[in-house]
Structure formats: structure tokens, C-alpha cells
Amino acid sequence: MGTLSVSERDWCHNPLMSAFNFTPSDPSTFILNGIPGLEDAHIWISIPFSTCYIIALLGNFTVLFVVGKEQTLQKPMYLLLCMLALTDIGMSTCIVPKTLCIFLFRSKGITVDGCLTQIFFLNVFGVMHSAILVIMAFDRYIAICHPLRYAIILTNARIAKLGLVSFIGAVLLILPEPLLLRRLPFCANRVIPHTYCEHIAVVKISCGDTTVSRMYSLVISLVIIGLDMTLIGLSYGLIIRAILRISSKKANRKALNTCTPHLCVIVMTCTTGLFSTLTHRFGQGIAAHVHVLLANLYLLVPPMFNPIIYGVKTKELQEQNLHILSKERLSADLITVFKHLHRAF
């Protein structure tokens, strides 16, 4: 099992490397090379990565804390927002700690089982994230098109059941991916030119027949994306039709404002996700570092901005944020900044 791009000398001479028990020639270990072609800039790239991750954690945990603390916010819309926050935390946490270890300490080794586990949880959180966006679109449809029946159709218990179904469905759909990969033989050169174990990147270093694994992943991706986008598009088509029938401009504006945060999140998530998927699967002429950066942006940017969008654009959540800040006697300057952000948007 011999030749890997990480030399034995680099591992032995670097004192940081000796603290980690990863052997490049270990047959049960893959090597994550980080961002191909930008290895010399890894330390500098770690700064925006860690900043985005910290902002994402602070924002999403703030949403969870505020909704959990305030009884008035414990209703379907905000329970869905908490589910979205949990999936955002899960997706970013699946990749960022290991990525920072690669950037800062050159700790590039990851066991095969660890790699497959990362693929499993990353994709489960991704499928759940998509499903929650669909449920949120349905929530907005009921709120605008059937406001009098909203409290009957969407209860907290029903939202919890939908979240549980999303989780079980995601596990059942994604579980075959790591199981199929586990059966594949891998070449002597086990270097993955990526910051984390992405399914298609791991498939590419296999020496066996990867047709089944590739096809399953592609079909699942197309079905999930196609179905979820269709349901979201249908919900917003009905919402737009209902809004156009409203004669009052004030009511029109209010209805649109209730959808704005969700639409912003959908556009941001779909844009980054679509570019990442298309460039990695079909963009043969695109540089490798572009593939990897886009894949990371998809898992870093939405989790960072989602709580900011909802915190600034959702009036009730913003008021409770300000109330808690005031109650905890935090800096008046911080409260002023938050108010200015709301006015700016």
C-alpha cells in the first residue's frame, strides 16, 4: 500500500503531526488533502471558515434559545425554524472541525468508517434540511390561503410528527449510500482531494465497479431535489395566486413580508447547492479548488445567514431577541445595532 501524496518525512518532522495517530500508509485510512492547489493558503483560508462557523453556531443556538425560552414563540412556524437551525448546526459541524484540523494542523487522516459516517450524517442533515423547507412552504401556504384553519391544520404535535417523518425518511434514503461504499475496494492511493468525505469524491478513488453507487446517489439526489422543488414551487404558486386576489395593498405587503425570509433562505440554499452539485458532477473543465470551495460554501453560507435573515425579518423573533437582550442587561449599543439591522432590511 504504498504511495500517497503525504510523505513520511512531512509527518515525522512536523511536531504537530506526531500528536495525531494517522498513518498515511494505513489501509484503513483515507487522506483528505484539503483544497487542491491552495495548500499553502490553508492557514489563511481557515480564518473565514472558522468565522462563518462561529457565526452560524451563535446565530442558530440563539434561535433555539429564544424560542425555547419564550412560550409565545412555541408555535408551528418557530418550531420549524428550530428544526432548520438544528439541521444547519448539524451540517456545518459535520465538516468544519475536521476541515480546520486539516488547515491548521495538517491532520489529514480519517478512518474509512469515520469517512462513511461523515457521509451518512452530512447527507441525512441535507435531506432533512430540504424536507423542512418544503414543510415551511406548506406552512406559509396555509397561513396565507387558509388563515382561519391554520391553528387546526398545523398544530405543534403535527409539526413534530412531520419532523420525525423527515428524519426517518432521510435515514432510510441515505443509509444505502455508505453501505454500498463499504463494499467497494479502494486503490493504494487513498488521497481524497477534498476537505471532507463527499460521496462522489470517495467513489472516484475506488478501484471497483462504482456504477450502482453512482446511480443510486444520482437518482436519490434528482428525486429529492425534483420533488422538493416541485412542492415548494406549487405552494408558492398558490400563494402568489391568493396574494394577487387581495385588493388591499397593505394586506398584499403583509402577506409578502411573511414569505420573504423563507424565500431568501430557499434561494440562497438552492443556488449554492445547485452550483456545487452541477460543478462536481458535470463540470469537468472547472478547477478542482473551485469544486471544493463551492461544496464548502453550500455547507457554510446558508447556516450562517439563515438565523440572521429570520432574526431580522421576523418581527416576533426580533422583539423577543431585544426583550431578552434588555432583560439580561446587555450593552445598549448591541441593542441599537440590532435595531439598525432591522431598519436596513
N, C-alpha and C positions, 0 to 999 in steps of 0.2 A: 504494500500500500504505500506508495511512496511519495510521489512528488506533489507538493502543494505550494501555492504561491507564497505562503508564510514560511520563511526559512527558520531552521532550528536555531541559528545564531541570534536572530532577532528576539526570539522568545527567551533564550538563556541570558542574553546580555542586558535585557531591559528589566530592572528590578521590580517594576510594577507587574510584569508578566509572571514573575515567579510566584506571585501571590495567588494566581489563578491556576487551577488544576486542569487546564485544557491542553491536550497534546495534539499537534496538527496531524500526526500520522495515525491517530486513534481511529479505528474503523467505525466506532460508534459515535463519531463526532463530525459535524459539518463545520465549515468555516464561513462566517459571514464577513464579507470584505468591506462592508460599508458602501460608500458612494464611489463607484468606479471612476478613476481619473481625477478625483478630488481628495485623495487620501491625505495629501499634505495640508489641506484646509479643514480637516475633520475637527480640530480643536475650535476653530473659529465658527464652523457650522453648528457646533454644539450649543453655542450661545443662543441663537434664535430658537433652536429646538427646545432647549430647557425652558426658555422664557415662555414659549407657546404652551408648553406642558403645564407650567406652574399657573399660568392664567386660566387654562382650561380647568384645572383642578379647583382653583379658588372659585371660579365662576359657577361651576356645576355643583360643588359642595354648598355654595351659598344658596343656590336654588333649593337644594334638598333641605337645608337647614331652615330656610324661611317658610317653605311650605309645610314642613313637619312641625314647626313651632306655632304657626298661625292657623287656628281652627277654620277661619273664614276662607282660607285658600284650599282647604281639603275637599275639593270637588273635582269632577272628571277632567276638566281642562288642565288643571295643575298637577293632577296625578299623572297624566300623560307627559307633562313637562318633566316630572321627576323620573319617569321611565326613560325619557330621552336623555336626561342628564346621566343616568346610570350607564346607559349604553355608550355615551360619549366618554365617560371615565374609563369604562372597560376597554374600548377600542384603543384609546391613546396609551393606556397603561400596558396593554399587550405588547407594544413595540418600543416606547420611549426609554424605559430603564435600560433595556439591552442595547438599544442604539447608542445611548450616552456612554455605556461601558465600552462600546467599540470606538467611539470618537475620542474619549478621554483616556482610556487605559489600554486600548488595543486588545481588549478581551474579546476575541473574535470567535472563539469556540462555542458551540452549542450542541448538546447531545441530539441524537436522532429523535428520541422520544420527546425531548424538550421542544424541538422544532415542530414536530407534528402536533403537540399540544398547543403551541402558539398559533398554528394554522387553524386548528379547531376553534379555539376561543375567539380569535380575531374574526373569523367568518360567521360564527354564531352571533356575536355582537353586531356585525354588519347586517345580517338578515333581520335581526330584531329591530335595529335602527330603522331599516326600511319599512318594516311592518308597522312600527309606531307612527311613522309619518303618514301612513295610509289611515290608521285609526284617527289621527289628529285631523286629517282632511274630512273624514266622516263626521267627526265631532263638530267641525265648523259648518258642514252642510246641515246638520240637524239644528244647530244654534241659529242659523240664518233662515233656512227654509221651513223649519218646523219648531219655532221657538217655544210654543205653548206645550209641546210634547217632549221638550228636551229633558226635563227632570225625570220623566217616566222612562224614556228610551235609554238614556245614558246615566246610569247610577254608578256610584263608586264601586260597588260589587261587580257590576258588569265590566267596568274598565279593568278591574283586577283580573277577571276571568280572561278577557281579551289579551292582557299582558302575559298571562300564564300560557295561553294557547300559542302566542307568538314565540315564547321561549321553547316550548316543547316542539313546535313545528321547525324552528331553527335548528335545534339539536338533531332531530330526525333527518333533516335535509343535508346537514353538513357532516354528520358522523361518517358516512361512506368515504368522504374525501381523504382523511388521514388513514383510514383502514386500507384504502386502495394504494395509497403511497407506501404504507408499511410493507406491502407485499413486493414492491419493486426493488430490483438490485441497483446499487449505486456504484458509479465509477470510482477509480482510485483517486481521481481529482475531485474532492468533495467541496470545492470552493463555490459558494453562492454569492454572486456579485450583487448583493443587496444588504440593506440594514436590518432586515427581518426575514423570517421564513414565509415568503409569499408562495402560494400553491404552485403557480406556473413556473416560478424560479426554481423550486425544488424539483419539479417534473423535468426540467431541462437538463439536470445533471444526472438523470437516471440512464443506465445502460440498457434497460429492458424495454418492453413494449408498453408505451405510455398512452396508447390510443383510448382505452377505457377511461383512465383517469382524466385525460384531457377532455374527452367528450362529456363525461359526467359533469365536470366543473363548468364547461361552457354552457351546457343545457340548463343546469341549475341557475347560472347567472342570468341567462336570457329569459328564463321563465319568471324568475323573481323580479328582475328589472321591468320586463314587459307587463306582468300582471300588476305590480305595484304602481307603475306609472299610468297604466290604464285606469285603475281605480281612483288614483289621485286626480287625473285629468277629468274623469266622469264627475267626481264630486265638485270640482271647481267649475266645470261646465254648467252644472245645475245651479251652483251658487251665483255665477255670473248672470244666468237667465233670471234668477229671482231678484238680483240687485237691479237689473235693467227694468223690471216691472215696478220697482218702487219709485213713486213720483217725487217724494221728498228728497231734496239734495242732502239734507242733514242726515237722514236715515241711510242714504247711499254711502255717505262718507263714513258713518259709524260702522256699517257692515263691512266696508273695505278695510277699515282700520283693524277690525278683529281678525282679518285674514292675513294682513301684511307680515307679521312675524313668521307665521308658518310658511308663507310663500318665499320669504327671504331664505329661510332655512332649507327649503326644498331646492331652490335654485342653486344655492351655494354647495349643497351636498351632491346634487346631481351633476353639476358642472365639473367639480374636482374628481368625482368618482368616474364619470364617463371618460374624461380625458385620460385618467390613469389606466382604466381598463383597455381602452382602444389603443393607446400607445404601446402598452405592454404586449398585447396580443397581436396587433396588426401593424404597428409602426416599426417595421424592420430597419428603416433608414434613420431612425431617431437615435441619438447618442444614448449610451447606457445610463449616464448620470441623470439625464432628463427623465427616463423611465422611473428611476429610483426616487428622485426628488418629487415627482408628481404623485407617486404612490404614498410618500410620506405626508405630502400636503393634504391629501384626502383624509388622512387619519389625524392630522393636527389642526387644520384650519377650522373645519366645522365644530369640533368640540370646544375650541377657543371662543368662537363667535356666537354660538347658539345661545348660551346664557346671557351674553351681552345684548343680543337682539331682543330676547324675550324680557330681559330686565328693564330695558329702556323703552320698549314699545308696548308693554303690557301694563296698564295703569295700576291695577290692583297689586301686582307684584312689586311695582316701583314704589307704591305708597307704603307697603309693608316693609320693604327694604329701608326706606327713610325712617319709618317708625322704629324699627329695630336699632338702626344706627343712632337715633336720638335717645332711645331708651337705654342703650348701653353707654351713652355719653361719649361717643366717639367724636373725633375732630369735626368742628363745624365746617372747616374747609373741605373735608371729604364729602359732606352732605351737599355743599354748594356745587362741587364738581359734578356730582351725580345729577343734580337738578339741571345744570348746564348741558350735560349729555342728553337729557330728555328733550330739552328745548331744541337742541341741534338736530335731533332726528325727527 
